[in-house]
Amino acid sequence: MRFTTPQTDPRPTQKIQRSLDLGRRGASAAAAGDLPGAVKAFAAAVKVDGSNAEHRFNLAIVLEAVGNDSGAAEQLTNALQVDPEMTAASRRLCWLLGKSKLPDGVRLNRQGLKAALAHDTADRDLLAAATLHHLSQTLPLRRILERGAQRGWRDAALDVCLGKDQEILGDSLFLETLRRGVVSSPVIEDFLTAVRATLLLDVPPARFEDARLMRMAVALMQQCWLNEFVWAETPEERQALASEAIAGDMVPAGDWAAVQAFTVRSMYRPPTDVLARVEPDALGRIEPQVLRDALVTRVTEEHEILERARRMPRLGAIQDATSIKVATQYNVSPYPRWTGVLTYREGHYLKNLSAVFDNKDLDFLRSPFEVLIAGCGTGRQAVSAALDYGANAHVTGLDITETSLGYASMMAERMNAKNLSLVQGDIQNIGASEPSFRQRFNVIECIGVLHHMAHPFDGWRALKECLAPGGIMLVGLYSALARRNVATLKDDASYPGVDCSDAALRDYRQRLKELPDGAPGAELSKSLDFYSASGFRDYVLHVSEQRMTLPQIADFLDENGLRFRGFFDVPFSVLQKSHPAETRPGSLESWAACEADRPSLFSSMYQFWCTAEA
């Protein structure tokens, strides 16, 4: 456990000195393994000086260590209220939320949650899910959701937009959550979809002069940008959208009627459909400011992504037919459209590698070394790698899709990932690259990429040639067993096809969303990918997908002189429970037997480390 050190005052008051003494006592108790004593001491320090964010953070660490995740989450949000810039607390909160769902009734601090959402090195979608669940247990959102379930979502939306139940319009945490993270609650999606329809079909233009309603409309617009307009649309909504033309020059001119109609339309379609070729500087006359700021940010980003994509270095033309189809999909629907990345504490990721590899295997970490993220997409994995591997690493991100790389470049600069370089190219042609990639990289990561090739094992062989002597490789491949539900859906008559339109995607997704629990396809709504258009297309409608079995992978490893070193996200202890005689990392034959008993063990994808035999 790593504790933070409270800042000391050269002349502390008696109260502050008492809290510092208690904090040191807590740290000493934790170091001695006395976790109950550490909890008691840190809790006393918080009681003496509740305005000390470090005391609250340290209390959270020991509460988590004794299994009190709810108490830990409460203290982390309290720490963030005291110090909104406390990156360690936002990161720790995300890791905590990622490992377990908190029970109802946890007293999370609203201001602390809002502060956590502002951190770039946090998983905003994970935070959004936890925040919305928390808000759904309290007023006013709880009342709205109960009313929607009983009387219908349209009635609940009318009450919010035109009736007497408008308290949610002023809920700053709710609005900030809509702006920052993808909504992944089916029930809250139902409510918000109804609000969007109400704003389009029922709310008179004059009503938008209410500043609270306009702020809600802008936040809902930004949410729809995040989810890429994945929500279902009724025929009535489509007809209204088709019948109302908005003059593109009237919006930058500040015409109120055009601005109001444009705001609502931008909940359904990209704002650039109306504002094509408009420069951000031309938007200065739009009111209110909350809308202007959102539009300037969006248009600026779109321009920047395209410009960065245009300047991206290229290893050569993409010529393979399957690669061209995949590149086309991701150019139209870059995936994922991330806004924050959850990083490890400094040096912690490298420490985790020691659980898989021997010290000799990791000697290269002590000197400058090279990392390849093969198939980096929009850059979330590449940026994470650049930050997690540290200053000794130079990371190269390779992808076939220029739009995705443009987004990756923008986010890398925003996240200060200065040790990351990006290049467009096809993994299958990597052997012919200049400068040569052959035997260059100490680490290669290729997750969720090879199985989209026509011949995944050919791509894997090409990557092996890029591995430096003594290098390590992380590979992610779809599991045929865990993905059989998606394969079954593709044989159903209602499946719209991998080249379907966005409208067909929305209709099909809504059909799956309405399935009863236990029906084939209903389980897909448990994945975050279900809640964005690019995620859904990648997850369910991909233009090229191959699925693997562990015996197939074992054969490839044997035939190509590679050694299985362990799974990335499934601990060895899982195998030991059913195969106690196995030694780390376990045989893939035994892992296959384990998966047969638990088909969802690998969450649709095998992620594992391997090395080349000497």
C-alpha positions as CSV (number, residue, x, y, z in Angstrom):
1,M,0.0,0.0,0.0
2,R,1.3,3.4,-0.9
3,F,0.0,6.3,1.2
4,T,0.1,10.0,0.4
5,T,2.0,12.3,2.8
6,P,0.0,15.2,4.2
7,Q,1.5,18.6,3.6
8,T,2.9,19.9,6.9
9,D,2.6,23.4,8.2
10,P,5.8,24.8,9.7
11,R,3.8,26.0,12.7
12,P,0.8,23.6,12.8
13,T,-2.1,24.2,15.1
14,Q,-2.7,21.7,17.9
15,K,-5.6,20.1,15.9
16,I,-3.5,19.7,12.7
17,Q,-0.6,18.3,14.7
18,R,-2.9,15.8,16.3
19,S,-4.2,14.7,12.9
20,L,-0.7,14.4,11.5
21,D,0.3,12.2,14.5
22,L,-2.7,10.0,13.9
23,G,-1.9,9.8,10.2
24,R,1.7,8.6,11.0
25,R,0.3,6.1,13.4
26,G,-2.0,4.8,10.7
27,A,0.8,4.4,8.2
28,S,2.9,2.6,10.8
29,A,0.1,0.2,11.7
30,A,-0.5,-0.6,8.0
31,A,3.2,-1.3,7.5
32,A,3.1,-3.7,10.4
33,G,0.1,-5.5,8.9
34,D,-2.3,-4.2,11.5
35,L,-5.1,-3.1,9.1
36,P,-7.8,-2.7,11.8
37,G,-5.4,-0.4,13.7
38,A,-4.7,1.5,10.6
39,V,-8.4,2.0,9.9
40,K,-8.9,3.3,13.4
41,A,-6.0,5.7,13.3
42,F,-6.8,7.1,9.8
43,A,-10.5,7.4,10.8
44,A,-9.5,9.4,13.9
45,A,-7.2,11.6,11.7
46,V,-10.2,12.4,9.4
47,K,-12.4,13.1,12.4
48,V,-9.9,15.6,13.8
49,D,-9.2,17.2,10.4
50,G,-11.8,16.4,7.8
51,S,-10.4,19.0,5.4
52,N,-7.2,17.0,4.8
53,A,-7.7,15.1,1.6
54,E,-4.6,12.9,2.2
55,H,-6.1,11.5,5.4
56,R,-9.3,10.6,3.6
57,F,-7.3,9.0,0.7
58,N,-5.2,6.9,3.2
59,L,-8.3,5.8,5.0
60,A,-9.8,4.7,1.7
61,I,-6.8,2.5,1.0
62,V,-7.0,0.6,4.2
63,L,-10.8,0.3,4.1
64,E,-10.4,-1.3,0.6
65,A,-7.7,-3.6,2.0
66,V,-10.1,-4.9,4.7
67,G,-12.8,-5.4,2.2
68,N,-14.9,-2.3,2.9
69,D,-15.2,-1.1,-0.7
70,S,-18.3,1.0,0.0
71,G,-16.4,2.9,2.8
72,A,-13.4,3.3,0.5
73,A,-15.5,4.8,-2.3
74,E,-17.1,7.2,0.1
75,Q,-13.8,8.4,1.4
76,L,-12.3,8.8,-2.1
77,T,-15.2,11.0,-3.2
78,N,-14.8,13.0,0.0
79,A,-11.1,13.4,-0.7
80,L,-11.9,14.7,-4.2
81,Q,-14.4,17.2,-2.8
82,V,-11.6,18.6,-0.6
83,D,-9.0,18.5,-3.3
84,P,-10.6,18.2,-6.8
85,E,-7.1,18.0,-8.4
86,M,-6.2,14.8,-6.5
87,T,-5.4,12.5,-9.4
88,A,-4.5,9.6,-7.2
89,A,-8.0,9.6,-5.7
90,S,-9.8,9.7,-9.0
91,R,-7.7,6.9,-10.4
92,R,-8.1,4.8,-7.2
93,L,-11.9,5.3,-7.4
94,C,-12.0,4.0,-11.0
95,W,-10.0,0.9,-10.1
96,L,-12.4,0.3,-7.2
97,L,-15.5,0.7,-9.4
98,G,-14.0,-1.5,-12.0
99,K,-13.5,-4.5,-9.7
100,S,-16.9,-4.5,-8.0
101,K,-20.4,-2.9,-8.2
102,L,-21.1,-0.9,-5.1
103,P,-24.3,-1.7,-3.3
104,D,-27.3,0.8,-3.1
105,G,-27.1,3.3,-0.3
106,V,-23.4,4.1,-0.6
107,R,-23.0,7.8,0.5
108,L,-20.9,9.0,-2.4
109,N,-20.0,12.7,-2.4
110,R,-21.6,14.5,-5.3
111,Q,-18.9,17.2,-5.6
112,G,-16.3,14.5,-5.4
113,L,-17.9,12.5,-8.2
114,K,-18.1,15.7,-10.3
115,A,-14.4,16.3,-9.7
116,A,-13.5,12.8,-10.6
117,L,-15.2,13.1,-14.0
118,A,-13.0,16.1,-14.9
119,H,-9.8,14.0,-14.7
120,D,-8.3,12.9,-18.1
121,T,-6.5,9.9,-16.4
122,A,-9.8,8.4,-15.3
123,D,-12.3,6.1,-17.0
124,R,-15.1,8.5,-17.5
125,D,-17.5,5.8,-18.8
126,L,-17.0,3.8,-15.6
127,L,-17.5,6.9,-13.5
128,A,-20.6,7.8,-15.4
129,A,-22.1,4.4,-14.8
130,A,-21.5,4.6,-11.1
131,T,-22.7,8.2,-10.8
132,L,-25.9,7.5,-12.7
133,H,-26.6,4.5,-10.5
134,H,-26.0,6.6,-7.4
135,L,-28.3,9.4,-8.7
136,S,-31.0,6.9,-9.6
137,Q,-31.2,6.0,-5.9
138,T,-31.9,9.6,-4.9
139,L,-34.3,12.4,-5.7
140,P,-35.1,13.8,-8.2
141,L,-33.9,11.1,-10.7
142,R,-35.4,8.2,-8.6
143,R,-38.9,9.8,-8.8
144,I,-38.6,10.4,-12.5
145,L,-37.5,6.8,-13.2
146,E,-40.3,5.4,-11.1
147,R,-42.9,7.6,-12.9
148,G,-41.5,6.6,-16.3
149,A,-41.7,2.9,-15.5
150,Q,-45.3,3.3,-14.2
151,R,-46.8,5.9,-16.6
152,G,-44.6,5.8,-19.7
153,W,-41.4,7.5,-20.5
154,R,-43.0,10.2,-22.7
155,D,-45.2,11.3,-19.8
156,A,-42.1,11.5,-17.6
157,A,-40.3,13.5,-20.2
158,L,-43.2,15.9,-20.6
159,D,-43.2,16.5,-16.9
160,V,-39.5,17.4,-17.0
161,C,-39.7,19.6,-20.0
162,L,-43.1,21.2,-19.7
163,G,-44.6,20.2,-16.4
164,K,-43.9,20.7,-12.7
165,D,-41.1,18.1,-12.3
166,Q,-38.2,20.2,-13.5
167,E,-35.7,19.8,-10.6
168,I,-33.5,17.5,-12.7
169,L,-32.8,20.4,-15.1
170,G,-30.7,22.1,-12.4
171,D,-28.9,19.0,-11.2
172,S,-25.3,19.9,-12.1
173,L,-23.9,16.4,-11.4
174,F,-26.5,14.8,-13.7
175,L,-25.7,17.3,-16.5
176,E,-21.9,16.9,-16.1
177,T,-22.3,13.1,-16.3
178,L,-24.2,13.4,-19.6
179,R,-21.4,15.6,-20.9
180,R,-18.5,13.4,-19.8
181,G,-19.4,9.7,-20.1
182,V,-21.5,7.4,-22.1
183,V,-24.8,6.4,-20.5
184,S,-24.8,2.7,-20.1
185,S,-28.1,2.2,-18.2
186,P,-31.0,1.0,-20.3
187,V,-33.5,2.6,-18.0
188,I,-31.9,6.0,-18.0
189,E,-31.5,5.7,-21.8
190,D,-35.2,5.2,-22.0
191,F,-35.8,8.4,-20.1
192,L,-33.3,10.4,-22.1
193,T,-34.5,9.1,-25.4
194,A,-38.0,10.3,-24.4
195,V,-36.7,13.7,-23.4
196,R,-35.0,14.0,-26.7
197,A,-38.2,13.2,-28.6
198,T,-40.1,15.6,-26.4
199,L,-37.7,18.4,-27.2
200,L,-38.1,17.7,-30.9
201,L,-41.8,17.1,-31.1
202,D,-43.5,18.8,-28.2
203,V,-41.6,21.7,-26.8
204,P,-42.3,25.1,-28.3
205,P,-39.3,27.3,-29.3
206,A,-40.0,29.9,-26.7
207,R,-39.5,27.3,-24.0
208,F,-35.8,27.1,-24.8
209,E,-35.4,30.6,-23.5
210,D,-35.4,28.9,-20.0
211,A,-31.7,28.7,-19.2
212,R,-32.1,25.5,-17.3
213,L,-33.9,23.7,-20.2
214,M,-31.2,24.9,-22.6
215,R,-28.4,23.6,-20.4
216,M,-30.2,20.2,-20.3
217,A,-30.6,20.3,-24.1
218,V,-26.9,21.0,-24.6
219,A,-25.8,18.3,-22.1
220,L,-28.1,15.8,-23.9
221,M,-26.7,16.9,-27.3
222,Q,-23.2,16.2,-25.9
223,Q,-24.3,12.8,-24.7
224,C,-25.5,11.9,-28.1
225,W,-22.2,13.0,-29.6
226,L,-20.5,10.6,-27.2
227,N,-22.8,7.7,-28.0
228,E,-22.7,8.6,-31.7
229,F,-26.5,8.8,-32.0
230,V,-27.0,5.2,-31.2
231,W,-30.5,5.6,-29.5
232,A,-33.6,4.5,-31.3
233,E,-35.8,6.9,-33.3
234,T,-39.5,6.6,-33.9
235,P,-41.0,7.2,-37.4
236,E,-42.4,10.4,-36.0
237,E,-39.0,11.7,-35.1
238,R,-37.5,10.7,-38.4
239,Q,-40.3,12.5,-40.2
240,A,-39.7,15.7,-38.2
241,L,-36.0,15.6,-38.8
242,A,-36.5,15.1,-42.6
243,S,-39.1,17.9,-42.9
244,E,-37.2,20.6,-41.1
245,A,-34.3,22.3,-43.0
246,I,-31.9,24.5,-41.2
247,A,-29.9,27.1,-43.1
248,G,-26.3,26.6,-42.2
249,D,-25.5,30.3,-42.4
250,M,-28.3,31.2,-39.9
251,V,-26.7,29.3,-37.0
252,P,-23.3,31.1,-37.0
253,A,-25.3,34.4,-37.5
254,G,-26.9,33.8,-34.1
255,D,-30.5,33.5,-35.4
256,W,-32.4,32.2,-32.3
257,A,-34.9,30.1,-34.2
258,A,-32.2,28.4,-36.2
259,V,-30.0,27.9,-33.1
260,Q,-32.9,26.3,-31.2
261,A,-33.7,23.9,-34.1
262,F,-30.1,23.2,-34.6
263,T,-29.5,22.3,-31.0
264,V,-32.3,19.7,-31.1
265,R,-31.2,18.4,-34.5
266,S,-27.6,17.9,-33.1
267,M,-29.0,15.4,-30.7
268,Y,-29.8,13.2,-33.7
269,R,-27.1,14.0,-36.3
270,P,-23.6,15.4,-36.3
271,P,-23.5,19.2,-36.1
272,T,-21.2,19.3,-39.1
273,D,-24.1,18.1,-41.2
274,V,-25.4,21.7,-40.9
275,L,-22.1,23.5,-40.2
276,A,-20.1,21.9,-43.0
277,R,-16.9,23.9,-43.7
278,V,-17.6,26.3,-40.8
279,E,-14.5,27.4,-38.9
280,P,-14.6,27.6,-35.1
281,D,-13.9,31.3,-35.2
282,A,-17.2,31.8,-37.1
283,L,-19.3,30.5,-34.2
284,G,-18.7,33.5,-31.8
285,R,-22.2,35.0,-32.2
286,I,-24.1,31.9,-31.1
287,E,-25.9,32.1,-27.7
288,P,-26.1,30.9,-25.1
289,Q,-22.4,30.4,-24.2
290,V,-22.9,26.8,-23.0
291,L,-23.9,25.9,-26.6
292,R,-21.3,28.0,-28.2
293,D,-18.5,26.4,-26.1
294,A,-19.7,22.9,-26.9
295,L,-19.9,23.6,-30.6
296,V,-16.5,25.3,-30.8
297,T,-14.9,22.3,-29.0
298,R,-16.6,19.8,-31.3
299,V,-15.9,21.7,-34.6
300,T,-12.3,22.4,-33.5
301,E,-11.8,18.7,-32.8
302,E,-13.2,17.6,-36.1
303,H,-10.9,20.0,-38.0
304,E,-7.9,18.9,-35.9
305,I,-8.6,15.1,-36.4
306,L,-8.8,15.5,-40.2
307,E,-5.6,17.7,-40.3
308,R,-3.7,15.3,-38.1
309,A,-4.9,12.3,-40.2
310,R,-3.8,14.1,-43.4
311,R,-0.2,14.5,-42.0
312,M,0.1,11.0,-40.6
313,P,3.2,9.1,-41.7
314,R,2.5,6.1,-43.9
315,L,4.3,2.8,-44.4
316,G,2.6,2.2,-47.7
317,A,-0.7,1.7,-49.4
318,I,-3.4,-0.6,-47.8
319,Q,-3.9,-3.2,-50.5
320,D,-5.4,-6.3,-48.9
321,A,-9.2,-6.5,-49.7
322,T,-10.1,-7.4,-46.1
323,S,-7.9,-4.7,-44.7
324,I,-9.6,-2.1,-47.0
325,K,-13.0,-3.2,-45.7
326,V,-11.9,-3.0,-42.1
327,A,-10.3,0.4,-42.7
328,T,-13.4,1.7,-44.3
329,Q,-15.5,0.7,-41.2
330,Y,-13.2,2.4,-38.8
331,N,-12.8,5.5,-40.9
332,V,-16.5,6.0,-40.9
333,S,-16.9,4.8,-37.2
334,P,-13.6,5.3,-35.4
335,Y,-13.6,3.0,-32.3
336,P,-13.5,3.7,-29.4
337,R,-14.3,7.4,-29.2
338,W,-12.6,7.7,-25.7
339,T,-12.2,10.9,-23.7
340,G,-10.1,9.7,-20.8
341,V,-7.7,6.8,-20.0
342,L,-7.2,5.1,-16.7
343,T,-3.5,4.7,-16.0
344,Y,-1.7,2.8,-13.4
345,R,0.3,4.4,-10.5
346,E,3.8,5.2,-11.6
347,G,5.8,2.0,-12.1
348,H,2.8,-0.2,-11.1
349,Y,2.2,-1.7,-14.5
350,L,5.9,-2.7,-14.8
351,K,5.6,-4.2,-11.4
352,N,2.6,-6.2,-12.5
353,L,4.7,-7.8,-15.3
354,S,6.9,-9.4,-12.7
355,A,3.9,-11.6,-11.8
356,V,4.1,-13.1,-15.3
357,F,7.8,-12.9,-16.2
358,D,11.1,-13.7,-14.5
359,N,13.5,-10.8,-13.6
360,K,15.8,-12.0,-16.5
361,D,12.9,-11.6,-18.9
362,L,12.4,-8.0,-17.9
363,D,16.1,-6.9,-18.0
364,F,15.3,-4.7,-21.0
365,L,13.1,-2.4,-18.8
366,R,16.2,-1.0,-17.1
367,S,17.4,0.7,-20.4
368,P,15.6,2.5,-23.2
369,F,13.3,0.0,-25.0
370,E,10.8,0.0,-27.8
371,V,7.1,-0.9,-27.7
372,L,4.8,-1.6,-30.6
373,I,1.0,-1.3,-30.3
374,A,-0.1,-3.1,-33.4
375,G,-3.6,-2.0,-34.4
376,C,-3.8,0.9,-32.0
377,G,-7.1,2.3,-33.4
378,T,-8.0,5.6,-31.8
379,G,-5.1,5.4,-29.4
380,R,-6.4,4.5,-26.0
381,Q,-4.2,1.4,-25.6
382,A,-1.2,3.2,-27.2
383,V,-1.5,6.3,-24.9
384,S,-2.0,4.0,-21.9
385,A,1.2,2.1,-22.9
386,A,3.2,5.3,-23.3
387,L,2.2,6.5,-19.8
388,D,2.3,3.1,-18.1
389,Y,5.6,1.8,-19.5
390,G,7.3,5.1,-18.5
391,A,10.1,7.3,-19.7
392,N,12.4,4.5,-20.8
393,A,9.9,3.4,-23.4
394,H,9.4,4.6,-26.9
395,V,6.0,3.5,-28.1
396,T,5.0,3.2,-31.8
397,G,1.3,2.9,-32.6
398,L,0.4,1.3,-35.9
399,D,-3.0,1.2,-37.5
400,I,-4.6,1.0,-41.0
401,T,-7.2,3.7,-40.3
402,E,-6.2,7.4,-40.8
403,T,-9.2,8.9,-39.1
404,S,-8.6,6.7,-36.0
405,L,-4.9,7.8,-36.0
406,G,-5.9,11.4,-36.3
407,Y,-8.0,11.0,-33.1
408,A,-5.2,9.1,-31.5
409,S,-2.7,11.9,-32.3
410,M,-5.0,14.5,-30.8
411,M,-5.6,12.6,-27.6
412,A,-1.9,11.7,-27.2
413,E,-1.0,15.4,-27.2
414,R,-3.8,16.1,-24.8
415,M,-2.6,13.4,-22.4
416,N,1.1,14.5,-22.8
417,A,2.2,11.1,-24.1
418,K,5.4,12.5,-25.6
419,N,7.0,9.1,-26.0
420,L,4.4,7.9,-28.5
421,S,4.8,7.9,-32.3
422,L,2.0,7.0,-34.7
423,V,2.1,5.6,-38.2
424,Q,-0.4,4.2,-40.7
425,G,0.2,0.8,-42.1
426,D,-1.0,-2.8,-42.4
427,I,0.4,-5.4,-40.0
428,Q,0.6,-7.9,-42.9
429,N,3.1,-5.6,-44.7
430,I,5.1,-4.7,-41.7
431,G,8.1,-6.8,-42.8
432,A,8.7,-4.4,-45.8
433,S,8.6,-1.2,-43.7
434,E,11.4,1.3,-43.7
435,P,13.0,1.9,-41.3
436,S,12.9,-1.8,-40.6
437,F,10.6,-3.1,-37.9
438,R,12.4,-6.5,-38.0
439,Q,13.5,-7.6,-34.5
440,R,13.1,-4.1,-33.2
441,F,10.5,-4.2,-30.4
442,N,11.1,-5.4,-26.9
443,V,7.3,-5.4,-26.3
444,I,4.5,-6.0,-28.8
445,E,0.9,-5.6,-27.9
446,C,-1.8,-6.6,-30.4
447,I,-5.2,-6.9,-28.8
448,G,-8.5,-7.2,-30.7
449,V,-6.9,-6.9,-34.1
450,L,-5.6,-10.1,-35.6
451,H,-9.1,-11.7,-35.6
452,H,-10.3,-9.0,-38.0
453,M,-7.9,-10.2,-40.7
454,A,-8.7,-12.7,-43.3
455,H,-5.7,-14.8,-42.1
456,P,-5.0,-13.9,-38.5
457,F,-2.1,-16.3,-38.1
458,D,-0.3,-14.7,-41.0
459,G,-0.5,-11.4,-39.2
460,W,0.8,-12.9,-36.0
461,R,3.8,-14.4,-37.8
462,A,4.6,-11.0,-39.3
463,L,4.5,-9.5,-35.8
464,K,6.8,-12.3,-34.4
465,E,9.4,-11.1,-36.9
466,C,9.3,-7.7,-35.3
467,L,10.0,-9.0,-31.8
468,A,13.5,-8.3,-30.5
469,P,15.5,-11.2,-29.0
470,G,14.2,-11.7,-25.5
471,G,11.1,-9.6,-26.2
472,I,7.6,-10.2,-24.9
473,M,4.2,-10.2,-26.7
474,L,0.7,-9.6,-25.6
475,V,-2.0,-11.0,-27.9
476,G,-5.8,-10.7,-27.8
477,L,-8.0,-13.0,-29.9
478,Y,-11.7,-13.7,-30.0
479,S,-12.8,-16.8,-28.2
480,A,-15.1,-19.0,-30.4
481,L,-16.8,-20.3,-27.2
482,A,-17.4,-16.9,-25.6
483,R,-18.5,-15.3,-29.0
484,R,-20.9,-18.0,-30.0
485,N,-23.8,-15.8,-29.0
486,V,-22.8,-13.2,-31.6
487,A,-22.2,-15.9,-34.2
488,T,-25.8,-17.3,-33.5
489,L,-27.3,-13.8,-34.0
490,K,-25.8,-13.5,-37.5
491,D,-27.8,-16.5,-38.6
492,D,-31.1,-14.9,-37.4
493,A,-33.4,-13.4,-40.0
494,S,-33.5,-10.1,-38.2
495,Y,-29.8,-9.6,-38.4
496,P,-29.3,-6.4,-40.5
497,G,-25.9,-7.3,-42.0
498,V,-22.5,-6.0,-41.5
499,D,-22.9,-3.2,-44.0
500,C,-26.2,-1.9,-42.7
501,S,-27.1,1.7,-42.4
502,D,-27.0,3.7,-39.2
503,A,-30.8,3.7,-39.1
504,A,-30.8,-0.1,-39.4
505,L,-28.2,-0.4,-36.7
506,R,-30.4,1.7,-34.3
507,D,-33.5,-0.4,-35.1
508,Y,-31.7,-3.7,-34.6
509,R,-30.0,-2.5,-31.4
510,Q,-33.4,-1.4,-30.0
511,R,-34.8,-4.9,-30.8
512,L,-32.0,-6.5,-28.8
513,K,-32.4,-4.0,-26.0
514,E,-36.1,-4.9,-25.6
515,L,-35.4,-8.7,-25.4
516,P,-36.4,-10.4,-22.1
517,D,-33.6,-11.6,-19.9
518,G,-32.3,-15.0,-21.0
519,A,-33.3,-14.5,-24.7
520,P,-30.4,-14.9,-27.1
521,G,-28.8,-11.5,-27.6
522,A,-30.2,-9.9,-24.4
523,E,-26.9,-10.3,-22.7
524,L,-25.2,-8.0,-25.1
525,S,-26.6,-5.0,-23.3
526,K,-24.3,-5.7,-20.4
527,S,-21.3,-4.6,-22.5
528,L,-20.3,-0.9,-22.7
529,D,-19.9,-1.4,-26.5
530,F,-23.6,-1.8,-26.7
531,Y,-24.0,1.9,-25.8
532,S,-22.2,3.6,-28.7
533,A,-22.7,3.3,-32.4
534,S,-19.0,2.5,-33.2
535,G,-18.9,0.1,-30.2
536,F,-22.0,-1.7,-31.4
537,R,-20.8,-2.0,-34.9
538,D,-17.4,-3.3,-33.7
539,Y,-19.1,-5.7,-31.3
540,V,-22.0,-7.1,-33.3
541,L,-21.7,-5.9,-36.9
542,H,-18.1,-6.1,-37.8
543,V,-17.2,-6.5,-41.5
544,S,-14.6,-9.2,-40.7
545,E,-14.4,-11.5,-37.7
546,Q,-12.5,-14.8,-37.0
547,R,-12.9,-16.7,-33.8
548,M,-10.3,-18.9,-32.2
549,T,-10.1,-21.8,-29.8
550,L,-7.3,-22.5,-27.2
551,P,-6.2,-25.7,-29.0
552,Q,-5.8,-23.7,-32.2
553,I,-3.7,-21.1,-30.3
554,A,-1.6,-23.8,-28.7
555,D,-0.9,-25.4,-32.1
556,F,0.2,-22.0,-33.5
557,L,2.5,-21.3,-30.5
558,D,4.1,-24.8,-30.9
559,E,4.6,-24.5,-34.6
560,N,6.1,-21.0,-34.4
561,G,8.5,-21.3,-31.5
562,L,6.4,-19.3,-29.1
563,R,5.8,-20.0,-25.4
564,F,2.6,-19.2,-23.5
565,R,3.4,-17.2,-20.4
566,G,0.0,-16.4,-18.9
567,F,-3.3,-14.6,-19.3
568,F,-3.4,-10.9,-18.9
569,D,-6.8,-10.5,-17.2
570,V,-7.6,-14.0,-15.7
571,P,-5.5,-14.9,-12.7
572,F,-3.7,-18.3,-12.5
573,S,-5.7,-19.0,-9.3
574,V,-8.8,-19.5,-11.4
575,L,-7.2,-22.5,-13.1
576,Q,-5.8,-23.8,-9.8
577,K,-9.2,-24.2,-8.3
578,S,-10.2,-26.8,-10.9
579,H,-6.6,-28.1,-11.7
580,P,-4.7,-27.9,-8.5
581,A,-1.7,-29.9,-9.9
582,E,-1.0,-27.3,-12.6
583,T,2.0,-25.0,-12.2
584,R,2.1,-21.4,-13.4
585,P,1.1,-20.4,-16.1
586,G,-0.8,-23.7,-16.7
587,S,-1.2,-25.6,-19.9
588,L,-3.6,-24.3,-22.6
589,E,-5.2,-27.8,-22.6
590,S,-6.2,-27.3,-18.9
591,W,-7.3,-23.7,-19.6
592,A,-9.5,-25.0,-22.4
593,A,-11.1,-27.5,-20.0
594,C,-11.6,-24.6,-17.5
595,E,-13.3,-22.5,-20.3
596,A,-15.5,-25.4,-21.3
597,D,-16.9,-25.4,-17.8
598,R,-17.2,-21.5,-17.7
599,P,-17.8,-20.3,-21.3
600,S,-17.8,-16.6,-20.3
601,L,-14.5,-16.9,-18.5
602,F,-12.6,-14.8,-21.0
603,S,-15.3,-12.2,-21.7
604,S,-15.2,-12.9,-25.4
605,M,-11.5,-12.5,-25.9
606,Y,-8.3,-14.4,-24.9
607,Q,-5.6,-11.9,-23.8
608,F,-2.3,-13.6,-23.0
609,W,1.5,-13.0,-22.9
610,C,3.9,-15.1,-25.0
611,T,7.6,-15.1,-25.7
612,A,9.8,-16.6,-28.5
613,E,11.8,-19.6,-27.5
614,A,15.5,-19.0,-27.4
